[in-house]
């Protein structure tokens, strides 16, 4: 390992906080000055940020403590959450959820600092304090020490990590294209279920599912009912992705509690529909779990009988923009939208023949096999990139062996 000088961030950068103009004053908003929030960074897929959804006016800037950061500053979210990073390519202000860095280019290369912050996110998160939400103060950020090799070496390291990260981005983009391909195949075979251009028979969802084994809401479970040592996994809204089961749940019930609450045990192949955002009405298939599982009241369980309708077909139909639009129109609630199972039941759905549903499911199954292989490759790329980062900031990134990441 090469011995590099440890330098405090306030010795090699200027640390700059952000601020928010009064949101009730219209003259402060809709100007031409980009104004970033931590969410804007969370939506990025890459190093750079070139625009923001909201912009402020010069009056808005002068009304608060915000500062316009020059291009090639390093934006760092210091709360809600801690650790999102980006480099701006245009002049940009930020809200108060940032402690951004104006690098001294004679001492620190912006991309090197960007990748160091990304690689050390867990450490940076551990520095946060606060009861309502964690935040890293300007004083704490200023005292953080980073290893600084000579600037040419920083530039070399950043270029290597840039290339490796670009390869990972290509893998993610390919996976995203596969996700959209499923919907494309559905629309090609069946058309938009809202406009029904192919003239399929139409039924209410309740009529379509009248022979279903189960069509019920999940279970009302209060916090006091949960037990971290329970044997029954509690599937929540966060577990339901848009066509993908995300498996994020870390809440449990005991078997006795699940029995007392008369919970409906989930089965492999159940279609789970989120009755609340985001997005409202998203559906996925429950793939099974290593233990018994149930779900919460804001999730609808659909268990077709004898694969009629085909669960894969049904899930994809529910996830089409056309059907999702129907769900949105039937949603109620002002604070947070929700669709009741009754309103969901009354929605019109196309009813193509069983054999065509099965043919579609077969195509999706083959596509999923390809996706699984690509996802495994992407996970391997992530591991290799993590190893590359560790070597880079340990001073052990030599020229040999840099080409391990390939498309």
ABEGO torsion letter per residue (X at the ends): XBBBBBBBAAAABBBBBBBBBBAABAAABGBABBBBBAAAAAABBEABBABBABBBBAAAAAABABBBBBBGBBBBBABOBBGBBBBBABBBBBBAABBBBBBBAAABBAAAAAAAAAAAAAAAAAABBEAABBBBBAAAAAABBBBBBBAAAAAAAAAAAAAAAAAAAAAAAAAAAAAAAAAAAAAAAAEBAAAGAAGBBBBBAAAAAAABABBBBBBBBBAAABBAABABBBBBAAABBBGBBAGABABBBBAAAAAAAGBBBBBBGBBBBBABOOBBGBBBBBAEBABBBBBBAABBBBBBBGGOBBAAAAAAAAABAAAAAAAAAABBEAABBBBBAAAAAABBBBBBBAAAAAAAAAAAAAAAAAAAAAAAAAAAAAAAAAAAAAAAAAGABBABGAAABBX
